[in-house]
């Protein structure tokens, strides 16, 4: 899963291969039509309203999508900026701040976790790093698995904060 920002709103996007094409999910809702690569370097989706062609250009800070005469800019959240505001490393969402590979996921959905507890082991630049929970709570969703290559801004897991007693 990749977390993008568009018009100051976070958008969760998942793209996975299926039957020679790609399935796209936005905010957990799978689009009903597979995305196919065309012979001219673009992409297309066959919908009931007809074939829709588009082009995507990945950039270091996000992605530009061109289609139907419009362009859409999706930005990767800036983990350093997010942490300054207290949103990323200090909240219920564990987001990757450096590209790498997931070595091991140490928790599962439903597990109770304590603040500071290791959740994921990442390998980046030939070094392993433990990513820990910033808050205590229950693991609500796990979006990564061992062996998965992830990029800056990818959402690894979500924690439901523990209610104060």
C-alpha positions, 0 to 999 in steps of 0.5 A, spaced: 500 500 500 502 506 498 500 513 501 499 519 497 496 526 498 492 529 494 489 536 495 491 535 502 487 529 503 491 522 504 489 517 499 491 509 500 492 506 494 494 499 493 496 496 486 497 488 485 498 484 479 492 479 477 491 475 470 496 479 466 493 486 468 493 490 475 488 491 480 487 498 483 484 499 490 483 506 493 482 507 500 481 499 501 475 499 495 477 495 489 476 498 482 472 493 478 476 493 472 483 491 471 488 496 469 492 494 462 498 496 459 498 498 452 503 498 447 504 506 447 507 506 454 500 508 457 495 504 461 488 503 459 481 501 463 475 498 460 469 501 463 462 500 461 462 507 459 468 505 454 476 505 454 479 510 458 487 511 457 492 514 461 499 515 463 502 515 469 509 518 471 513 517 477 517 522 480 521 522 487 516 526 490 510 522 488 506 521 481 503 525 476 497 521 472 494 524 465 488 522 462 481 525 460 484 531 458 486 532 465 492 531 470 492 529 477 498 530 482 499 525 487 504 527 492 508 522 497 507 525 504 514 528 507 515 523 513 520 529 516 515 534 516 509 529 518 514 528 524 515 535 526 507 536 526 506 529 530 502 525 525 507 520 523 512 517 528 507 519 533 501 516 531 497 510 530 500 509 523 507 506 521 509 509 515 516 508 512 521 514 512 526 510 508 525 505 502 527 498 503 525 491 504 521 488 510 525 483 513 519 481 518 513 483 521 513 482 528 505 483 530 498 481 527 491 484 526 488 484 533 495 484 537 495 488 543 502 493 543 505 497 547 508 504 546 516 502 544 514 495 542 518 493 535 513 492 530 517 491 523 524 489 522 526 493 515 533 492 511 535 499 508 542 500 506 544 494 508 542 495 515 536 492 519 532 497 523 526 495 528 520 500 527 517 501 534 510 503 536 509 510 537 503 509 541 499 503 545 493 500 542 491 494 538 493 492 531 488 494 526 491 493 519 497 490 517 499 492 510 506 489 509 509 482 509 516 479 509 520 480 503 516 486 500 520 492 498 517 498 500 518 506 498 518 512 502 511 514 505 508 507 504 503 505 510 506 499 514 500 498 519 495 501 523 494 501 530 487 503 534 489 507 540 488 504 547 483 508 550 485 511 557 482 508 563 
